[in-house]
Amino acid sequence: MKTDFVTRQPEFLETLRLLEFAARETLDPILLLGPAGAGKSTLARKLGGEKGLLFEIDCSADPSFEKFSEKKSEKQKKKKVLFLRRIECLSASVQAKVLSFMDENPAVQVWASLTENPSGEKPVFLPDLQAALSVWTFRILALAQRPEDLPELIGQELDLWSEKTGKPAVFEEAALQKFLRFAESPEAVWTGNFRDLRASISRMAGLALRESSDGKITPEIAAAEVTRLKLRWVGQPPVIRFPENLESGAQAFAQNVLGKERWDALDRFDRSQLADVLWVCRHLQNFSEAGRILFSASRLEKTTTNDSDRLRKYLKKFGIGWDDIQTAADEALR
C-alpha cells in the first residue's frame, strides 16, 4: 500500500486498493463514508494531493462554498482536486452550487467525505448531487472493526509521538501484550477512532518519560490506561464483529463447539441464541468478561450480580465449558 493506511482486514484491503485506483486513474468524484476520526480526511489529502493541487473546504465551518468558487478562475498548471470535508453540513442551496461547479469543471476531481451518524440518521442530499458524487463510494471502517491492524497502528503512533517530541517511547513486551489484549477486545469500542488511539499512546508515552528517561511503557502504565479507557467508555455497547453470513460464521462455530449430532438435535430457537452466546465468548478472555456483556441490561436491575455463574449455568445445559469454546476457536485459526 502506498497510502499511510495499513490493514490486514481482507475486505478493507480491497477497498483501499480500489480507492487508490479511482484516485490515480480517473477524474470521477469520490465519496468517503465512515465515522468521525476513522481517517477519511487523511486518505483524501494523501491520494488527492498526489494528483495535483488539493483545495480543502471544511463544510461544517465554511458552508458557503464561496472560498473555492473565488479560486476556480485562477490558472493552475496542475490538475486541481477539490475536497469537501463533512459535506453533509451543506444546505440544499449550497449543494446546488456544488453540483453546478462539478458540471462546469469536469477537469477538477471532487472528493467528499460524509461523517456517518452513529444513530443511523441519514443526511439529506439533493438527488442529483448524490448521484454525481456516488460514482466511486468507499466506506472507511471504524478502528474497532479492525482489531487485526492494532499492533502495527500502535507502532505507528509510537513512532509519530517520538518524531513529534524528539523523545523515546517503547512498550515493554508485557505492557504491550496487556494493552493489546484490551485494545483488540470487544470492550475497546474506540468511539473516537484514531483520535482515541493517538491520545492513549500519547498519555502512556508521556507517563513513561516522566518515570524514566528511556521512555519504556511498563505494565503498570498500560494497566492504568486500560482502566482509564474502560471508565471513559462505560455504558457503550461492546463491538462484536459478527460475520455477514451468520449461518456460515457464528452458527458454524457453534456447531464445531457442540458437535454436529448435538447441534442438529437443537431447535432453531436454541441454535440462534447459542450461536450468539458462543460467538461472544469466543472473542473474550473469561466467563466474567463475557457475562458482563451478555447480561449488560438485566445486570443493572440487580442489587448483586454474578454474570459468570449465570453464563456458566446456561452453557452447562448444553454440556459446554470454557475450554471447549477456546479449543474450537484455536482450531478455527489454524
C-alpha positions as a printed Julia matrix, in Angstrom:
334×3 Matrix{Float64}:
   0.0     0.0     0.0
   1.23    3.47   -0.85
  -1.19    5.22    1.45
  -0.47    5.83    5.11
  -3.09    3.23    5.92
  -2.18   -0.32    6.88
  -4.64   -3.16    7.14
  -4.79   -6.93    7.41
  -8.57   -6.88    7.16
  -9.22   -8.5     3.74
 -12.35   -6.58    2.74
 -10.87   -3.25    3.8
  -7.62   -4.01    1.99
  -9.58   -4.48   -1.24
 -11.45   -1.22   -0.54
  -8.17    0.69   -0.23
  -6.77   -0.84   -3.4
  -9.86    0.16   -5.37
  -9.76    3.65   -3.82
  -6.15    4.1    -4.95
  -7.11    3.09   -8.48
 -10.04    5.52   -8.61
  -7.89    8.33   -7.2
  -4.94    7.89   -9.55
  -6.51    6.67  -12.78
  -9.79    8.6   -13.03
 -11.22   12.08  -12.63
 -14.5    10.76  -11.3
 -15.9    12.09   -8.0
 -15.05   10.07   -4.88
 -17.25    9.86   -1.79
 -15.81    8.57    1.51
 -18.19    7.35    4.2
 -17.37    6.49    7.8
 -17.42    7.6    11.43
 -15.56   10.65   12.73
 -11.86   10.04   13.26
 -11.64    6.96   11.01
  -9.16    8.64    8.64
 -11.3     9.83    5.73
  -9.55   13.2     5.52
  -6.1    11.6     5.77
  -6.85    9.42    2.77
  -8.3    12.29    0.75
  -5.33   14.55    1.4
  -2.83   11.79    0.68
  -4.3    10.4    -2.53
  -5.97   13.57   -3.78
  -2.84   15.59   -3.12
  -0.74   13.21   -5.22
  -2.8    14.06   -8.29
  -2.36   17.82   -8.1
  -3.19   20.92   -6.13
  -5.7    19.96   -3.47
  -8.06   22.58   -2.12
  -9.94   21.6     1.03
 -13.12   23.11    2.41
 -14.5    22.15    5.81
 -18.22   22.34    5.08
 -19.09   22.44    8.78
 -17.06   25.62    9.28
 -17.39   27.29    5.86
 -20.68   26.13    4.33
 -20.89   28.95    1.8
 -18.65   27.27   -0.83
 -17.55   30.77   -1.88
 -13.92   30.22   -0.9
 -13.3    27.76   -3.69
 -15.58   29.48   -6.17
 -13.37   32.57   -5.94
 -10.31   30.47   -6.78
 -11.71   28.43   -9.64
 -10.79   31.0   -12.28
  -7.12   31.09  -11.26
  -4.78   29.41  -13.76
  -3.02   26.33  -12.41
  -0.56   24.1   -14.23
  -1.59   21.08  -12.16
  -4.99   19.5   -12.18
  -6.97   20.66   -9.21
  -8.64   18.45   -6.61
 -11.47   19.79   -4.5
 -12.03   18.06   -1.16
 -15.34   18.84    0.54
 -14.99   17.67    4.12
 -18.2    16.83    6.02
 -20.36   17.54    3.02
 -23.47   16.56    4.99
 -23.32   20.03    6.6
 -24.16   21.86    3.36
 -27.62   23.31    2.86
 -29.69   22.42   -0.2
 -28.89   25.75   -1.88
 -25.13   25.27   -1.43
 -25.39   21.67   -2.62
 -26.87   23.05   -5.82
 -23.77   25.27   -6.21
 -21.51   22.25   -5.79
 -23.43   20.38   -8.48
 -23.16   23.33  -10.86
 -19.44   23.58  -10.19
 -18.96   19.88  -10.97
 -20.85   20.24  -14.24
 -18.81   23.3   -15.28
 -15.38   21.97  -14.22
 -15.01   18.34  -15.36
 -11.18   18.55  -15.06
 -11.41   19.08  -11.3
 -11.73   15.87   -9.34
 -14.16   16.3    -6.46
 -13.67   14.36   -3.23
 -16.26   14.47   -0.46
 -16.34   12.93    3.0
 -19.51   12.18    4.88
 -19.43   11.53    8.61
 -21.95    8.8     9.36
 -24.19    9.45   12.34
 -23.9     6.69   14.98
 -27.69    6.8    15.36
 -28.07    5.82   11.71
 -29.77    9.09   10.75
 -29.24    9.76    7.05
 -28.16   13.2     5.76
 -30.42   14.99    3.28
 -28.92   15.21   -0.2
 -30.16   16.63   -3.44
 -30.8    13.52   -5.57
 -28.73   14.89   -8.46
 -25.75   15.68   -6.23
 -25.96   12.29   -4.54
 -25.92   10.61   -7.95
 -23.0    12.74   -9.13
 -20.88   12.02   -6.06
 -21.56    8.31   -5.88
 -19.56    7.28   -8.97
 -17.0     5.9    -6.5
 -18.21    5.36   -2.93
 -15.98    3.85   -0.25
 -16.74    3.02    3.38
 -13.8     3.6     5.74
 -14.01    1.18    8.64
 -14.07    2.25   12.26
 -10.98    1.34   14.29
 -12.97   -1.13   16.4
 -13.73   -3.07   13.22
 -10.02   -3.51   12.52
  -8.56   -5.23   15.62
  -6.08   -7.19   13.5
  -4.46   -3.88   12.49
  -3.88   -2.58   16.02
  -0.33   -3.92   16.59
   1.02   -2.07   13.56
  -1.1     1.02   14.18
   0.15    1.26   17.77
   3.71    1.06   16.49
   2.99    3.86   14.02
   1.54    6.06   16.74
   4.58    5.49   18.97
   6.88    6.48   16.1
   4.81    9.61   15.43
   4.95   10.58   19.11
   8.73   10.15   19.2
   9.15   12.09   15.97
   6.98   14.93   17.25
   8.56   15.18   20.69
  12.1    14.04   19.96
  11.8    11.67   22.93
  12.0     7.87   23.06
   8.88    5.75   23.55
   8.69    1.97   23.59
   6.5    -0.7    25.17
   7.91   -3.35   27.45
   6.71   -6.64   25.98
   4.44   -7.46   28.94
   2.93   -3.97   28.77
   2.29   -4.27   25.03
   0.53   -7.61   25.44
  -1.6    -6.23   28.28
  -2.66   -3.21   26.26
  -3.22   -5.2    23.06
  -5.36   -7.75   24.86
  -7.76   -4.97   25.81
  -7.4    -2.88   22.63
  -8.39   -5.84   20.43
 -11.27   -6.93   22.67
 -14.95   -6.07   22.15
 -14.78   -3.81   25.23
 -12.47   -1.41   23.4
 -15.09    0.46   21.37
 -12.74    3.27   20.23
 -15.57    5.79   19.88
 -13.13    8.46   18.67
 -11.29    6.03   16.4
  -7.72    7.22   15.63
  -8.14   10.24   17.89
  -8.73    7.91   20.84
  -5.77    5.72   19.94
  -3.43    8.67   19.44
  -4.46   10.2    22.76
  -3.99    6.87   24.54
  -0.5     6.32   23.15
   0.46    9.92   23.95
  -0.66    9.52   27.57
   1.28    6.32   28.07
   4.4     7.63   26.35
   4.29   10.83   28.4
   3.89    8.94   31.67
   6.71    6.58   30.71
   9.02    9.52   30.06
   8.1    11.05   33.42
   9.09    7.85   35.23
  12.22    7.01   33.26
  14.44    8.7    30.69
  14.38    5.6    28.48
  10.65    6.1    27.84
   9.64    2.49   28.5
   5.92    1.92   28.92
   5.55   -0.51   31.81
   2.74   -3.0    32.53
   1.59   -0.69   35.34
   1.22    2.25   32.93
  -0.62    0.04   30.42
  -2.97   -1.29   33.13
  -3.78    2.23   34.29
  -4.55    3.27   30.7
  -6.85    0.28   30.22
  -8.74    1.31   33.36
  -8.97    4.89   32.14
 -10.39    3.82   28.77
 -12.89    1.44   30.37
 -14.2     4.26   32.54
 -14.44    6.57   29.55
 -16.43    4.06   27.53
 -18.65    2.79   30.33
 -22.17    2.17   29.03
 -21.03    1.87   25.41
 -22.13   -1.39   23.74
 -19.28   -3.81   23.0
 -18.11   -4.29   19.43
 -18.65   -7.92   18.49
 -17.93   -8.38   14.81
 -20.44  -10.89   13.51
 -19.8   -12.4    10.08
 -22.04  -11.09    7.31
 -23.4   -14.6     6.81
 -24.4   -15.77   10.27
 -25.16  -19.29    9.03
 -21.61  -19.82    7.78
 -19.98  -17.9    10.64
 -21.34  -17.86   14.19
 -23.56  -20.92   13.73
 -20.77  -22.87   12.06
 -18.54  -22.08   15.03
 -21.26  -23.16   17.47
 -21.63  -26.44   15.59
 -17.89  -27.05   15.97
 -18.13  -26.46   19.72
 -21.18  -28.63   20.26
 -20.61  -31.3    17.62
 -22.77  -31.84   14.54
 -25.03  -34.5    16.02
 -25.99  -32.49   19.09
 -26.26  -29.28   17.03
 -28.7   -30.88   14.58
 -30.86  -32.02   17.51
 -31.45  -28.44   18.71
 -34.5   -26.35   17.9
 -33.91  -23.36   15.63
 -34.61  -21.04   18.58
 -31.85  -22.64   20.66
 -29.4   -22.64   17.76
 -29.78  -18.92   17.18
 -29.33  -17.99   20.86
 -26.47  -20.41   21.48
 -24.59  -19.25   18.37
 -24.76  -15.64   19.59
 -23.54  -16.57   23.09
 -20.66  -18.72   21.84
 -19.56  -16.07   19.33
 -19.3   -13.51   22.12
 -17.41  -15.97   24.34
 -15.0   -16.73   21.51
 -13.8   -13.12   21.49
 -13.37  -12.65   25.24
 -11.0   -13.88   27.91
 -13.21  -15.48   30.55
 -16.74  -16.03   31.89
 -16.64  -12.74   33.77
 -15.99  -10.57   30.69
 -18.47  -12.48   28.54
 -21.18  -12.44   31.2
 -20.84   -8.68   31.72
 -21.51   -8.14   28.01
 -24.21  -10.78   27.52
 -26.21   -9.6    30.57
 -25.44   -5.89   30.16
 -29.08   -4.78   30.57
 -30.51   -7.18   33.16
 -27.48   -6.86   35.44
 -28.36   -3.19   36.03
 -31.64   -4.22   37.65
 -29.97   -6.46   40.22
 -28.5    -5.37   43.57
 -25.85   -8.08   43.24
 -24.58   -9.63   40.03
 -23.0   -12.95   39.24
 -22.79  -12.86   35.49
 -20.15  -15.58   35.38
 -22.38  -18.03   37.19
 -25.41  -17.23   35.01
 -23.39  -17.84   31.87
 -21.76  -20.98   33.23
 -25.15  -22.48   34.1
 -26.57  -21.62   30.67
 -23.7   -23.32   28.84
 -23.79  -26.31   31.21
 -27.28  -27.15   29.85
 -25.54  -27.91   26.55
 -22.55  -29.63   28.16
 -20.21  -26.8    27.14
 -17.3   -25.48   29.22
 -15.0   -22.51   28.63
 -12.17  -24.76   27.43
 -14.46  -26.25   24.75
 -15.03  -22.77   23.32
 -11.37  -21.81   23.33
 -10.3   -25.13   21.8
 -12.76  -24.63   18.93
 -11.54  -21.03   18.5
  -7.9   -22.19   18.28
  -8.85  -24.82   15.7
 -10.68  -22.2    13.62
  -7.48  -20.13   13.4
  -5.37  -22.99   12.05
